[in-house]
Amino acid sequence: MRKDDIIKRVSDITGIPRTDVLLTIECLFQEVRNTLAEGDSVYFRGFGSFVIKRRNERTAQNIRAKTKVRVPAHYIPNFL
């Protein structure tokens, strides 16, 4: 299911215009992104949680150049 499918289904169920549903969903996604960027987590009870996960420094391999590359520690969003 894509975002457009969800927007259409919510619009059909609630009777709210698709543009309003789209705006609401886009605002929700933006707030989740902003909250994660600030280092906080987002919890949706009964659904799941968006958290920031730390990935340790590691050595990767550039397959084309056949060289080793150091990947520094960094943070990634994670859904639990």
C-alpha positions as CSV (number, residue, x, y, z in Angstrom):
1,M,0.0,0.0,0.0
2,R,1.3,3.4,-0.9
3,K,0.8,6.8,0.7
4,D,-1.8,7.7,-2.0
5,D,-3.8,4.6,-1.2
6,I,-3.9,5.4,2.5
7,I,-4.9,9.0,1.7
8,K,-7.8,7.8,-0.6
9,R,-8.9,5.2,2.0
10,V,-8.9,7.7,4.9
11,S,-10.8,10.2,2.7
12,D,-13.4,7.7,1.7
13,I,-13.9,6.4,5.3
14,T,-14.1,9.9,7.0
15,G,-15.5,12.0,4.2
16,I,-12.7,14.5,4.6
17,P,-11.4,15.9,1.3
18,R,-8.3,14.2,0.0
19,T,-6.3,17.5,0.1
20,D,-7.0,17.9,3.8
21,V,-6.0,14.3,4.5
22,L,-2.8,14.8,2.5
23,L,-1.9,17.9,4.4
24,T,-2.5,16.2,7.7
25,I,-0.4,13.2,6.8
26,E,2.4,15.4,5.5
27,C,2.4,17.4,8.7
28,L,2.5,14.2,10.7
29,F,5.5,12.9,8.8
30,Q,7.3,16.3,9.1
31,E,6.8,16.4,12.8
32,V,8.2,12.8,13.1
33,R,11.2,13.9,11.1
34,N,11.8,17.0,13.1
35,T,11.4,15.2,16.4
36,L,13.9,12.5,15.4
37,A,16.3,15.2,14.1
38,E,16.2,16.7,17.6
39,G,17.2,13.3,19.1
40,D,13.9,12.5,20.6
41,S,11.7,9.4,20.0
42,V,8.1,9.3,18.7
43,Y,5.8,6.7,20.3
44,F,2.5,5.6,18.8
45,R,0.8,3.3,21.4
46,G,-0.5,0.2,19.8
47,F,1.4,0.8,16.6
48,G,5.1,1.3,17.1
49,S,7.9,3.7,17.9
50,F,10.3,5.8,15.8
51,V,13.7,6.0,17.6
52,I,17.2,7.1,16.8
53,K,19.7,4.3,16.7
54,R,23.5,4.7,16.9
55,R,25.6,2.8,14.5
56,N,29.1,2.2,15.5
57,E,32.2,3.0,13.5
58,R,33.1,0.2,11.0
59,T,35.2,-0.6,8.1
60,A,33.4,-1.1,4.8
61,Q,34.8,-2.1,1.4
62,N,34.5,-0.2,-1.8
63,I,33.9,-3.0,-4.3
64,R,34.8,-1.1,-7.4
65,A,38.0,0.4,-6.1
66,K,38.8,-2.7,-4.0
67,T,39.7,-0.4,-1.1
68,K,38.7,-0.3,2.6
69,V,36.7,2.7,3.7
70,R,36.2,3.8,7.3
71,V,32.5,4.6,8.0
72,P,32.3,6.9,11.1
73,A,29.7,6.3,13.9
74,H,26.4,7.9,13.0
75,Y,22.7,7.9,13.9
76,I,19.9,6.5,11.8
77,P,16.1,6.4,12.3
78,N,14.6,3.1,13.3
79,F,11.1,1.8,13.6
80,L,10.3,-0.7,16.4
